[in-house]
Amino acid sequence: AIPALSSFCMYAAVAIALLFGLQITFFAAAVCLDEERQQAGRIDCCPCCHATCVGCCLKGPCCHPASESNSGGQDALESGGATGKGAADVSDAHGFGAPEQSRMSKFIEEQYCPLLLSPAGKVSTLLAFFGLLIVCCTMGVPNLSVEDNIRSFIPDGSYLLTYFSKQDKYFGDAGIPMYVVTTDEVDYFASQSELSAVKANVQALDKYLVDPAVDTNSYDSWYDAYVGYCAQTGVTDYATSETSFYQTLHSFLQSPQGGFYNSSIVFGGPRTIVASRIRTEFKPMSSYYDGRLQVETDKVVSAMDAVRAEGVWAVEGAYPWTESFLTWETFKIIQNELYTNVTLCLLAVLVITTLLIGHPGCSGLVFLCVTMTVADILGCMYFWGLFIDNVSVIQTVISIGLCVDYAAHVGHSFMLKAGSRDERVTAALADIGAAVVNGGLSTFLAVLLLSGSKSYVFRVLFQQFFLTVVLGLAHGLILLPVLLSLCGPNCYAAVEANAAKKSGDEKAEFRVAASSEKAIVNEPK
C-alpha cells in the first residue's frame, strides 16, 4: 500500500539475490585463490613474490616460521612435510601452521560461557530478558503512535523551522481548507437545489467541519454567490430557464463580484460545466506542545472517513478533497502496514531458518529470539522518542533481516556440536561467537557517524540500527545460548554418529596402548 516501502522491498530483494550469487561464485573463487597463495607462502600485496624472497616481509609476525609460532608446523616439517604432497604439506613446509584460537574465542570459552551457563547466570538471563519484553510490550509498543513527519525532513538549523515554529505558535488555530468537488455527472441547471444544500451538508458534519453559521468566512460557494448576484441584478428566471441560468452565470463570472470564482468552475462549452468546487474548512485538529504543532492523527483520519462517507453530499458524484489527504492517507494505513510487514517478515524468518537449520526445535528458539528482539526494538523506539512513519517502518523491516544473523548462526553451530547441552553451547559460542560479535560491531561502526547527522532520516537510521545491534547481539549471544542449554534439541544424526565413531576409535586406541604396555611389563628379562 505504501509505494516507498514496495520500491525498497523490490530493491532489497534484487540486491540480496545479487549478493548471494556473488558470494557463491566470485567470492568463493577469490577465497580459494587466496588460500592457495597463503599455502604457497606468497605475499598478499605482491602474490608473484615468495615470502622467503623478501627480507622485509619476514619481519612481520605473519611470515615467521612455524617453529617460532607453534611447534605443530615444525613437527610436520621434520616428519616429511617438505615433500610438497598435499595442501597441508605445502602449508607446513613454508612455515604456516594451523591457526590458533583467537583471544575472543578463548575468553568466550573459558570465562564467558561458564559464567553465563551457571545456574545463577541462567536465571538472571531469563528474568532480565523476559522482564524487558514485558516492559516493552506493555508500556512501549501500545504507546507507539503515528505522527506527522513532513517537517522532520527539513535539516536542523534551517530558517524554515523557525518560520514554521512561529506560524504554529501564532496561527496554529487555523483550520485546513477542504473543497467539495462536483463533476460532469451533474446537470447543474437541474441540480440547483442540491448545490444549495451543500451548506446544510457541511453543517451536518459540524463535528469535523466549521459551521458556516458560526464562521461565515469558512464556507465559500460559487452557487450561493451566484444566487446573490441574481437577486442584486433582478434576474429571477435563472431557476426556471436553462438559457438564462448559463447566460447569467457567464455574466456573473465576468463581473467584479464573481470574477474571483473563475477558478472554481471549469467549462467544457457555453452550456456545459465539467467540474466545480465549493470551499469549506476543517476544524483545527492539532495541539501545540513541546514548541511544535502536532497533528492529532486519529482525529484527522476519522474526519477524512466521515467526509468521504457515501451519501454525505447532496450533489450526485460530489467528493471532498484537500491536499492534506495525501498525508492523512499515510496516517490511516501506516500502523497496519508496520505490523503486517513485521508479521510477514517473521513468518519468512521461521520458514527459512527451519529449512536451513533443518530442525524445528532449534529454528523455533531462533524465531523466538528474533521475535523478542523485534518487540524490544519497537518498545525502545517509544522510549527513545521515535514514532511510526514511513522512515521508521522501512528501518524496522531492515532490522529484522539483521537481527536474524545474530541468532541463526549460533543455532546452526549448536546443531553441529556433540556432547551435553552446555558443552555444545560452549563449543558453538567459541566457534562462531567472535564472528557474530565482529559482524555486529562492524554494523554499529558503519552507522556510528550518522548519530550527529542533521538529517532526520539518517538519525532514525542510526537509532534503529543501534537498537538492532545491541538487542540482536544480546538475544543471540546471551538469551539464545541459555535457551539452548535448557531445551536445545539433539545434534544432527551425522554429527552424533561421527562423535560416537571418534569415541569408539579412542577407546580402541586406549585398549591397544594398554595391551602393549601390559605386554612390555610382562616381557621376560
MIPAVO-418673 format. One record per residue (C-alpha): residue number from 0; residue in three letters; x, y, z. Coordinates in steps of 0.02 Angstrom, whole numbers, plus 50000, padded with zeros to 5 digits. Example, Ala and Ser with C-alpha at 12.3 -4.5 7.8 and 13.67 -1.06 7.14 Angstrom:
# MIPAVO-418673
[0; "ala"; [50615; 49775; 50390]]
[1; "ser"; [50684; 49947; 50357]]
//
This chain:
# MIPAVO-418673
[0; "ala"; [50000; 50000; 50000]]
[1; "ile"; [50150; 50116; 50025]]
[2; "pro"; [50245; 50143; 49861]]
[3; "ala"; [50406; 50190; 49952]]
[4; "leu"; [50403; 50028; 50052]]
[5; "ser"; [50362; 49923; 49899]]
[6; "ser"; [50504; 50002; 49800]]
[7; "phe"; [50625; 49972; 49943]]
[8; "cys"; [50575; 49789; 49958]]
[9; "met"; [50599; 49762; 49771]]
[10; "tyr"; [50768; 49847; 49775]]
[11; "ala"; [50823; 49749; 49929]]
[12; "ala"; [50766; 49583; 49854]]
[13; "val"; [50867; 49611; 49695]]
[14; "ala"; [51019; 49668; 49794]]
[15; "ile"; [51015; 49516; 49909]]
[16; "ala"; [50997; 49398; 49762]]
[17; "leu"; [51148; 49477; 49676]]
[18; "leu"; [51250; 49471; 49837]]
[19; "phe"; [51209; 49288; 49862]]
[20; "gly"; [51257; 49248; 49683]]
[21; "leu"; [51422; 49340; 49700]]
[22; "gln"; [51462; 49254; 49866]]
[23; "ile"; [51440; 49077; 49798]]
[24; "thr"; [51535; 49116; 49637]]
[25; "phe"; [51658; 49260; 49635]]
[26; "phe"; [51692; 49270; 49822]]
[27; "ala"; [51712; 49082; 49842]]
[28; "ala"; [51835; 49078; 49696]]
[29; "ala"; [51932; 49226; 49767]]
[30; "val"; [51944; 49142; 49938]]
[31; "cys"; [52011; 48982; 49858]]
[32; "leu"; [52143; 49079; 49763]]
[33; "asp"; [52193; 49172; 49920]]
[34; "glu"; [52207; 49008; 50015]]
[35; "glu"; [52321; 48940; 49881]]
[36; "arg"; [52426; 49098; 49895]]
[37; "gln"; [52442; 49077; 50083]]
[38; "gln"; [52488; 48893; 50067]]
[39; "ala"; [52620; 48938; 49938]]
[40; "gly"; [52692; 49068; 50057]]
[41; "arg"; [52666; 49213; 49939]]
[42; "ile"; [52642; 49393; 49992]]
[43; "asp"; [52464; 49461; 49991]]
[44; "cys"; [52508; 49630; 49914]]
[45; "cys"; [52627; 49551; 49788]]
[46; "pro"; [52573; 49371; 49754]]
[47; "cys"; [52709; 49347; 49623]]
[48; "cys"; [52843; 49358; 49757]]
[49; "his"; [52882; 49222; 49883]]
[50; "ala"; [52885; 49268; 50066]]
[51; "thr"; [53059; 49194; 50086]]
[52; "cys"; [53122; 49303; 49943]]
[53; "val"; [53082; 49468; 50029]]
[54; "gly"; [53180; 49503; 50185]]
[55; "cys"; [53070; 49645; 50246]]
[56; "cys"; [52917; 49534; 50243]]
[57; "leu"; [52996; 49412; 50364]]
[58; "lys"; [52998; 49550; 50494]]
[59; "gly"; [52809; 49534; 50509]]
[60; "pro"; [52732; 49407; 50628]]
[61; "cys"; [52626; 49332; 50488]]
[62; "cys"; [52779; 49264; 50397]]
[63; "his"; [52876; 49194; 50544]]
[64; "pro"; [52918; 49010; 50527]]
[65; "ala"; [52807; 48887; 50616]]
[66; "ser"; [52948; 48847; 50737]]
[67; "glu"; [52930; 49023; 50807]]
[68; "ser"; [52741; 49021; 50820]]
[69; "asn"; [52691; 48841; 50855]]
[70; "ser"; [52776; 48675; 50860]]
[71; "gly"; [52645; 48587; 50756]]
[72; "gly"; [52710; 48656; 50592]]
[73; "gln"; [52891; 48615; 50635]]
[74; "asp"; [52844; 48438; 50685]]
[75; "ala"; [52756; 48415; 50520]]
[76; "leu"; [52907; 48484; 50428]]
[77; "glu"; [53027; 48368; 50518]]
[78; "ser"; [52915; 48218; 50485]]
[79; "gly"; [52924; 48239; 50298]]
[80; "gly"; [52805; 48385; 50267]]
[81; "ala"; [52928; 48464; 50145]]
[82; "thr"; [52889; 48335; 50013]]
[83; "gly"; [52764; 48454; 49938]]
[84; "lys"; [52625; 48324; 49926]]
[85; "gly"; [52453; 48390; 49977]]
[86; "ala"; [52395; 48561; 50033]]
[87; "ala"; [52436; 48530; 50216]]
[88; "asp"; [52615; 48479; 50172]]
[89; "val"; [52643; 48635; 50069]]
[90; "ser"; [52574; 48745; 50206]]
[91; "asp"; [52684; 48667; 50340]]
[92; "ala"; [52838; 48669; 50228]]
[93; "his"; [52826; 48857; 50214]]
[94; "gly"; [52804; 48878; 50400]]
[95; "phe"; [52617; 48915; 50407]]
[96; "gly"; [52542; 48806; 50542]]
[97; "ala"; [52358; 48786; 50590]]
[98; "pro"; [52281; 48949; 50655]]
[99; "glu"; [52272; 48966; 50842]]
[100; "gln"; [52111; 49006; 50935]]
[101; "ser"; [52083; 49194; 50947]]
[102; "arg"; [52084; 49286; 51112]]
[103; "met"; [51899; 49323; 51094]]
[104; "ser"; [51860; 49138; 51070]]
[105; "lys"; [51967; 49091; 51219]]
[106; "phe"; [51879; 49222; 51326]]
[107; "ile"; [51708; 49157; 51271]]
[108; "glu"; [51754; 48976; 51304]]
[109; "glu"; [51850; 48995; 51466]]
[110; "gln"; [51765; 49141; 51554]]
[111; "tyr"; [51603; 49196; 51471]]
[112; "cys"; [51517; 49029; 51447]]
[113; "pro"; [51549; 48961; 51623]]
[114; "leu"; [51475; 49121; 51695]]
[115; "leu"; [51327; 49126; 51576]]
[116; "leu"; [51284; 48941; 51593]]
[117; "ser"; [51297; 48937; 51782]]
[118; "pro"; [51129; 48915; 51873]]
[119; "ala"; [51132; 49096; 51931]]
[120; "gly"; [51178; 49156; 51757]]
[121; "lys"; [51034; 49063; 51676]]
[122; "val"; [50904; 49126; 51800]]
[123; "ser"; [50967; 49306; 51788]]
[124; "thr"; [50966; 49300; 51598]]
[125; "leu"; [50788; 49235; 51586]]
[126; "leu"; [50723; 49361; 51714]]
[127; "ala"; [50811; 49507; 51630]]
[128; "phe"; [50757; 49470; 51451]]
[129; "phe"; [50579; 49422; 51487]]
[130; "gly"; [50564; 49572; 51604]]
[131; "leu"; [50623; 49685; 51463]]
[132; "leu"; [50498; 49603; 51346]]
[133; "ile"; [50354; 49634; 51468]]
[134; "val"; [50402; 49817; 51489]]
[135; "cys"; [50417; 49846; 51302]]
[136; "cys"; [50254; 49756; 51261]]
[137; "thr"; [50151; 49841; 51397]]
[138; "met"; [50225; 50015; 51406]]
[139; "gly"; [50315; 50040; 51241]]
[140; "val"; [50230; 49958; 51092]]
[141; "pro"; [50049; 50006; 51140]]
[142; "asn"; [50101; 50189; 51157]]
[143; "leu"; [50198; 50194; 50993]]
[144; "ser"; [50096; 50321; 50895]]
[145; "val"; [50081; 50381; 50717]]
[146; "glu"; [50140; 50559; 50693]]
[147; "asp"; [50166; 50683; 50552]]
[148; "asn"; [50349; 50685; 50497]]
[149; "ile"; [50343; 50804; 50348]]
[150; "arg"; [50437; 50943; 50438]]
[151; "ser"; [50562; 50817; 50506]]
[152; "phe"; [50641; 50809; 50334]]
[153; "ile"; [50695; 50992; 50349]]
[154; "pro"; [50878; 50994; 50406]]
[155; "asp"; [50915; 51054; 50582]]
[156; "gly"; [50954; 51240; 50592]]
[157; "ser"; [50857; 51285; 50434]]
[158; "tyr"; [50766; 51452; 50434]]
[159; "leu"; [50610; 51358; 50379]]
[160; "leu"; [50598; 51278; 50550]]
[161; "thr"; [50596; 51450; 50630]]
[162; "tyr"; [50460; 51506; 50510]]
[163; "phe"; [50352; 51353; 50544]]
[164; "ser"; [50379; 51370; 50730]]
[165; "lys"; [50313; 51549; 50730]]
[166; "gln"; [50169; 51500; 50617]]
[167; "asp"; [50120; 51358; 50733]]
[168; "lys"; [50131; 51467; 50886]]
[169; "tyr"; [50031; 51616; 50823]]
[170; "phe"; [49921; 51544; 50686]]
[171; "gly"; [49905; 51363; 50740]]
[172; "asp"; [49716; 51378; 50767]]
[173; "ala"; [49682; 51400; 50581]]
[174; "gly"; [49580; 51261; 50501]]
[175; "ile"; [49628; 51162; 50347]]
[176; "pro"; [49531; 51210; 50189]]
[177; "met"; [49432; 51074; 50101]]
[178; "tyr"; [49340; 51077; 49934]]
[179; "val"; [49180; 50988; 49888]]
[180; "val"; [49212; 50944; 49705]]
[181; "thr"; [49069; 50914; 49583]]
[182; "thr"; [49094; 50831; 49414]]
[183; "asp"; [49014; 50821; 49243]]
[184; "glu"; [48896; 50687; 49307]]
[185; "val"; [48786; 50829; 49367]]
[186; "asp"; [48659; 50930; 49269]]
[187; "tyr"; [48699; 51093; 49355]]
[188; "phe"; [48539; 51181; 49300]]
[189; "ala"; [48429; 51039; 49361]]
[190; "ser"; [48529; 51014; 49521]]
[191; "gln"; [48521; 51192; 49590]]
[192; "ser"; [48430; 51135; 49745]]
[193; "glu"; [48567; 51006; 49779]]
[194; "leu"; [48703; 51137; 49754]]
[195; "ser"; [48615; 51247; 49879]]
[196; "ala"; [48601; 51101; 50002]]
[197; "val"; [48791; 51080; 50014]]
[198; "lys"; [48792; 51211; 50151]]
[199; "ala"; [48671; 51105; 50252]]
[200; "asn"; [48781; 50953; 50222]]
[201; "val"; [48929; 51047; 50295]]
[202; "gln"; [48827; 51098; 50447]]
[203; "ala"; [48781; 50914; 50474]]
[204; "leu"; [48967; 50874; 50487]]
[205; "asp"; [48999; 51008; 50619]]
[206; "lys"; [49098; 50882; 50722]]
[207; "tyr"; [49239; 50896; 50596]]
[208; "leu"; [49195; 51047; 50486]]
[209; "val"; [49173; 51227; 50538]]
[210; "asp"; [48989; 51276; 50544]]
[211; "pro"; [48955; 51411; 50412]]
[212; "ala"; [48827; 51489; 50527]]
[213; "val"; [48961; 51516; 50659]]
[214; "asp"; [49102; 51570; 50544]]
[215; "thr"; [49041; 51636; 50378]]
[216; "asn"; [49218; 51650; 50311]]
[217; "ser"; [49243; 51462; 50324]]
[218; "tyr"; [49118; 51424; 50185]]
[219; "asp"; [49125; 51494; 50009]]
[220; "ser"; [49008; 51429; 49872]]
[221; "trp"; [49006; 51496; 49697]]
[222; "tyr"; [48824; 51448; 49682]]
[223; "asp"; [48771; 51547; 49836]]
[224; "ala"; [48869; 51697; 49771]]
[225; "tyr"; [48785; 51674; 49601]]
[226; "val"; [48611; 51674; 49682]]
[227; "gly"; [48656; 51834; 49774]]
[228; "tyr"; [48713; 51913; 49611]]
[229; "cys"; [48547; 51867; 49527]]
[230; "ala"; [48450; 51946; 49670]]
[231; "gln"; [48557; 52102; 49658]]
[232; "thr"; [48535; 52119; 49469]]
[233; "gly"; [48350; 52073; 49469]]
[234; "val"; [48367; 51908; 49373]]
[235; "thr"; [48226; 51793; 49426]]
[236; "asp"; [48212; 51660; 49292]]
[237; "tyr"; [48383; 51578; 49320]]
[238; "ala"; [48295; 51437; 49414]]
[239; "thr"; [48170; 51402; 49275]]
[240; "ser"; [48262; 51442; 49113]]
[241; "glu"; [48420; 51347; 49070]]
[242; "thr"; [48469; 51481; 48943]]
[243; "ser"; [48451; 51617; 49072]]
[244; "phe"; [48546; 51511; 49201]]
[245; "tyr"; [48702; 51495; 49095]]
[246; "gln"; [48695; 51672; 49021]]
[247; "thr"; [48680; 51749; 49192]]
[248; "leu"; [48818; 51633; 49258]]
[249; "his"; [48940; 51693; 49124]]
[250; "ser"; [48893; 51874; 49162]]
[251; "phe"; [48921; 51840; 49347]]
[252; "leu"; [49095; 51769; 49318]]
[253; "gln"; [49142; 51923; 49215]]
[254; "ser"; [49079; 52044; 49347]]
[255; "pro"; [49182; 52116; 49491]]
[256; "gln"; [49078; 52014; 49614]]
[257; "gly"; [49104; 51848; 49526]]
[258; "gly"; [49275; 51861; 49444]]
[259; "phe"; [49351; 51776; 49596]]
[260; "tyr"; [49254; 51617; 49558]]
[261; "asn"; [49325; 51589; 49384]]
[262; "ser"; [49448; 51466; 49462]]
[263; "ser"; [49304; 51372; 49545]]
[264; "ile"; [49212; 51325; 49384]]
[265; "val"; [49280; 51232; 49233]]
[266; "phe"; [49176; 51246; 49072]]
[267; "gly"; [49175; 51120; 48932]]
[268; "gly"; [49066; 51231; 48825]]
[269; "pro"; [48949; 51381; 48840]]
[270; "arg"; [48816; 51275; 48924]]
[271; "thr"; [48924; 51133; 48993]]
[272; "ile"; [49011; 51132; 49162]]
[273; "val"; [49146; 50999; 49177]]
[274; "ala"; [49182; 51024; 49363]]
[275; "ser"; [49163; 51147; 49504]]
[276; "arg"; [49216; 51164; 49685]]
[277; "ile"; [49144; 51236; 49845]]
[278; "arg"; [49264; 51280; 49985]]
[279; "thr"; [49237; 51238; 50167]]
[280; "glu"; [49354; 51213; 50314]]
[281; "phe"; [49403; 51078; 50439]]
[282; "lys"; [49405; 51121; 50621]]
[283; "pro"; [49581; 51133; 50698]]
[284; "met"; [49639; 50956; 50738]]
[285; "ser"; [49812; 50992; 50805]]
[286; "ser"; [49883; 51026; 50976]]
[287; "tyr"; [50031; 51135; 51018]]
[288; "tyr"; [50158; 51059; 51136]]
[289; "asp"; [50346; 51047; 51153]]
[290; "gly"; [50363; 51200; 51042]]
[291; "arg"; [50279; 51115; 50895]]
[292; "leu"; [50106; 51095; 50821]]
[293; "gln"; [50066; 50909; 50818]]
[294; "val"; [49927; 50838; 50710]]
[295; "glu"; [49808; 50725; 50804]]
[296; "thr"; [49816; 50581; 50683]]
[297; "asp"; [49665; 50485; 50749]]
[298; "lys"; [49555; 50637; 50731]]
[299; "val"; [49607; 50681; 50554]]
[300; "val"; [49583; 50501; 50497]]
[301; "ser"; [49408; 50499; 50572]]
[302; "ala"; [49369; 50667; 50490]]
[303; "met"; [49431; 50605; 50321]]
[304; "asp"; [49325; 50449; 50331]]
[305; "ala"; [49172; 50549; 50386]]
[306; "val"; [49176; 50673; 50241]]
[307; "arg"; [49209; 50531; 50118]]
[308; "ala"; [49064; 50426; 50178]]
[309; "glu"; [48936; 50378; 50047]]
[310; "gly"; [48780; 50487; 50039]]
[311; "val"; [48855; 50632; 50137]]
[312; "trp"; [48842; 50758; 49995]]
[313; "ala"; [48678; 50801; 49912]]
[314; "val"; [48756; 50828; 49739]]
[315; "glu"; [48773; 50668; 49641]]
[316; "gly"; [48954; 50615; 49614]]
[317; "ala"; [49023; 50751; 49730]]
[318; "tyr"; [49176; 50710; 49832]]
[319; "pro"; [49287; 50802; 49958]]
[320; "trp"; [49469; 50845; 49926]]
[321; "thr"; [49609; 50931; 50018]]
[322; "glu"; [49796; 50921; 49996]]
[323; "ser"; [49811; 50855; 50173]]
[324; "phe"; [49726; 50693; 50120]]
[325; "leu"; [49894; 50641; 50047]]
[326; "thr"; [49967; 50640; 50223]]
[327; "trp"; [49811; 50578; 50310]]
[328; "glu"; [49805; 50425; 50198]]
[329; "thr"; [49975; 50379; 50267]]
[330; "phe"; [49913; 50402; 50445]]
[331; "lys"; [49770; 50283; 50407]]
[332; "ile"; [49872; 50137; 50343]]
[333; "ile"; [50050; 50157; 50410]]
[334; "gln"; [50022; 50069; 50577]]
[335; "asn"; [49936; 49920; 50495]]
[336; "glu"; [50074; 49917; 50365]]
[337; "leu"; [50205; 49909; 50503]]
[338; "tyr"; [50127; 49762; 50593]]
[339; "thr"; [50082; 49672; 50431]]
[340; "asn"; [50258; 49685; 50362]]
[341; "val"; [50337; 49636; 50528]]
[342; "thr"; [50223; 49483; 50537]]
[343; "leu"; [50262; 49431; 50358]]
[344; "cys"; [50449; 49453; 50387]]
[345; "leu"; [50443; 49348; 50545]]
[346; "leu"; [50348; 49210; 50454]]
[347; "ala"; [50480; 49213; 50318]]
[348; "val"; [50615; 49201; 50452]]
[349; "leu"; [50530; 49050; 50529]]
[350; "val"; [50513; 48959; 50363]]
[351; "ile"; [50689; 48997; 50302]]
[352; "thr"; [50777; 48957; 50466]]
[353; "thr"; [50681; 48794; 50479]]
[354; "leu"; [50734; 48744; 50305]]
[355; "leu"; [50917; 48795; 50328]]
[356; "ile"; [50945; 48738; 50507]]
[357; "gly"; [50845; 48581; 50473]]
[358; "his"; [50769; 48560; 50646]]
[359; "pro"; [50605; 48641; 50701]]
[360; "gly"; [50658; 48643; 50884]]
[361; "cys"; [50815; 48744; 50853]]
[362; "ser"; [50735; 48856; 50723]]
[363; "gly"; [50590; 48885; 50845]]
[364; "leu"; [50710; 48950; 50977]]
[365; "val"; [50795; 49060; 50847]]
[366; "phe"; [50625; 49126; 50793]]
[367; "leu"; [50579; 49162; 50974]]
[368; "cys"; [50737; 49265; 50998]]
[369; "val"; [50710; 49361; 50836]]
[370; "thr"; [50528; 49397; 50883]]
[371; "met"; [50580; 49458; 51056]]
[372; "thr"; [50714; 49567; 50977]]
[373; "val"; [50589; 49650; 50860]]
[374; "ala"; [50464; 49678; 51002]]
[375; "asp"; [50601; 49756; 51108]]
[376; "ile"; [50655; 49867; 50963]]
[377; "leu"; [50477; 49932; 50941]]
[378; "gly"; [50460; 49962; 51128]]
[379; "cys"; [50626; 50052; 51140]]
[380; "met"; [50577; 50161; 50992]]
[381; "tyr"; [50441; 50237; 51101]]
[382; "phe"; [50558; 50265; 51248]]
[383; "trp"; [50685; 50347; 51130]]
[384; "gly"; [50556; 50469; 51061]]
[385; "leu"; [50530; 50387; 50892]]
[386; "phe"; [50360; 50362; 50813]]
[387; "ile"; [50280; 50266; 50670]]
[388; "asp"; [50308; 50343; 50499]]
[389; "asn"; [50368; 50286; 50329]]
[390; "val"; [50552; 50303; 50380]]
[391; "ser"; [50541; 50201; 50541]]
[392; "val"; [50435; 50066; 50456]]
[393; "ile"; [50568; 50036; 50323]]
[394; "gln"; [50707; 50034; 50452]]
[395; "thr"; [50610; 49910; 50559]]
[396; "val"; [50594; 49791; 50411]]
[397; "ile"; [50782; 49806; 50384]]
[398; "ser"; [50816; 49770; 50568]]
[399; "ile"; [50728; 49602; 50558]]
[400; "gly"; [50848; 49544; 50424]]
[401; "leu"; [50997; 49600; 50527]]
[402; "cys"; [50948; 49525; 50695]]
[403; "val"; [50916; 49355; 50615]]
[404; "asp"; [51102; 49334; 50584]]
[405; "tyr"; [51148; 49355; 50767]]
[406; "ala"; [51038; 49209; 50819]]
[407; "ala"; [51035; 49094; 50668]]
[408; "his"; [51224; 49069; 50662]]
[409; "val"; [51229; 49020; 50845]]
[410; "gly"; [51083; 48899; 50824]]
[411; "his"; [51160; 48816; 50671]]
[412; "ser"; [51330; 48799; 50755]]
[413; "phe"; [51245; 48721; 50907]]
[414; "met"; [51171; 48585; 50795]]
[415; "leu"; [51347; 48542; 50731]]
[416; "lys"; [51417; 48505; 50904]]
[417; "ala"; [51406; 48343; 51003]]
[418; "gly"; [51403; 48319; 51190]]
[419; "ser"; [51294; 48385; 51329]]
[420; "arg"; [51192; 48542; 51300]]
[421; "asp"; [51310; 48653; 51400]]
[422; "glu"; [51461; 48579; 51310]]
[423; "arg"; [51380; 48607; 51141]]
[424; "val"; [51334; 48787; 51183]]
[425; "thr"; [51511; 48821; 51241]]
[426; "ala"; [51586; 48743; 51085]]
[427; "ala"; [51464; 48837; 50972]]
[428; "leu"; [51499; 49007; 51051]]
[429; "ala"; [51686; 48975; 51048]]
[430; "asp"; [51673; 48931; 50864]]
[431; "ile"; [51554; 49066; 50799]]
[432; "gly"; [51534; 49192; 50941]]
[433; "ala"; [51682; 49302; 50893]]
[434; "ala"; [51623; 49312; 50713]]
[435; "val"; [51448; 49363; 50769]]
[436; "val"; [51520; 49498; 50882]]
[437; "asn"; [51630; 49563; 50741]]
[438; "gly"; [51480; 49569; 50624]]
[439; "gly"; [51379; 49670; 50750]]
[440; "leu"; [51521; 49790; 50788]]
[441; "ser"; [51556; 49820; 50604]]
[442; "thr"; [51372; 49863; 50576]]
[443; "phe"; [51374; 49980; 50726]]
[444; "leu"; [51533; 50068; 50671]]
[445; "ala"; [51463; 50087; 50495]]
[446; "val"; [51317; 50193; 50559]]
[447; "leu"; [51401; 50275; 50710]]
[448; "leu"; [51443; 50436; 50618]]
[449; "leu"; [51259; 50457; 50572]]
[450; "ser"; [51220; 50494; 50754]]
[451; "gly"; [51273; 50675; 50730]]
[452; "ser"; [51181; 50700; 50565]]
[453; "lys"; [51063; 50846; 50539]]
[454; "ser"; [50953; 50737; 50430]]
[455; "tyr"; [50803; 50655; 50512]]
[456; "val"; [50817; 50501; 50400]]
[457; "phe"; [50998; 50466; 50449]]
[458; "arg"; [50966; 50496; 50633]]
[459; "val"; [50824; 50370; 50633]]
[460; "leu"; [50936; 50250; 50537]]
[461; "phe"; [51068; 50264; 50673]]
[462; "gln"; [50944; 50246; 50816]]
[463; "gln"; [50861; 50091; 50746]]
[464; "phe"; [51025; 50010; 50692]]
[465; "phe"; [51094; 50044; 50866]]
[466; "leu"; [50943; 49956; 50943]]
[467; "thr"; [50958; 49814; 50817]]
[468; "val"; [51142; 49782; 50851]]
[469; "val"; [51131; 49795; 51041]]
[470; "leu"; [50970; 49696; 51061]]
[471; "gly"; [51012; 49574; 50921]]
[472; "leu"; [51182; 49531; 50994]]
[473; "ala"; [51109; 49519; 51169]]
[474; "his"; [50973; 49396; 51116]]
[475; "gly"; [51088; 49297; 51002]]
[476; "leu"; [51238; 49282; 51120]]
[477; "ile"; [51154; 49288; 51291]]
[478; "leu"; [50973; 49230; 51285]]
[479; "leu"; [50983; 49101; 51146]]
[480; "pro"; [51131; 49005; 51223]]
[481; "val"; [51035; 48994; 51387]]
[482; "leu"; [50879; 48931; 51299]]
[483; "leu"; [50982; 48804; 51202]]
[484; "ser"; [51065; 48744; 51361]]
[485; "leu"; [50894; 48718; 51441]]
[486; "cys"; [50791; 48644; 51299]]
[487; "gly"; [50902; 48633; 51146]]
[488; "pro"; [50872; 48486; 51029]]
[489; "asn"; [50994; 48345; 50994]]
[490; "cys"; [51130; 48373; 50865]]
[491; "tyr"; [51118; 48312; 50686]]
[492; "ala"; [51120; 48122; 50668]]
[493; "ala"; [51279; 48129; 50563]]
[494; "val"; [51368; 48233; 50696]]
[495; "glu"; [51313; 48111; 50832]]
[496; "ala"; [51372; 47962; 50727]]
[497; "asn"; [51542; 48042; 50696]]
[498; "ala"; [51560; 48080; 50881]]
[499; "ala"; [51516; 47902; 50927]]
[500; "lys"; [51639; 47835; 50798]]
[501; "lys"; [51776; 47950; 50862]]
[502; "ser"; [51740; 47896; 51040]]
[503; "gly"; [51748; 47713; 50988]]
[504; "asp"; [51913; 47740; 50898]]
[505; "glu"; [51987; 47825; 51050]]
[506; "lys"; [51930; 47681; 51161]]
[507; "ala"; [52006; 47554; 51041]]
[508; "glu"; [52170; 47650; 51038]]
[509; "phe"; [52169; 47656; 51227]]
[510; "arg"; [52143; 47467; 51236]]
[511; "val"; [52285; 47435; 51111]]
[512; "ala"; [52400; 47551; 51208]]
[513; "ala"; [52353; 47466; 51372]]
[514; "ser"; [52385; 47294; 51298]]
[515; "ser"; [52554; 47347; 51230]]
[516; "glu"; [52604; 47419; 51396]]
[517; "lys"; [52550; 47260; 51485]]
[518; "ala"; [52650; 47154; 51362]]
[519; "ile"; [52804; 47259; 51391]]
[520; "val"; [52786; 47242; 51579]]
[521; "asn"; [52762; 47053; 51569]]
[522; "glu"; [52906; 47027; 51446]]
[523; "pro"; [53036; 46910; 51524]]
[524; "lys"; [53202; 46991; 51561]]
//
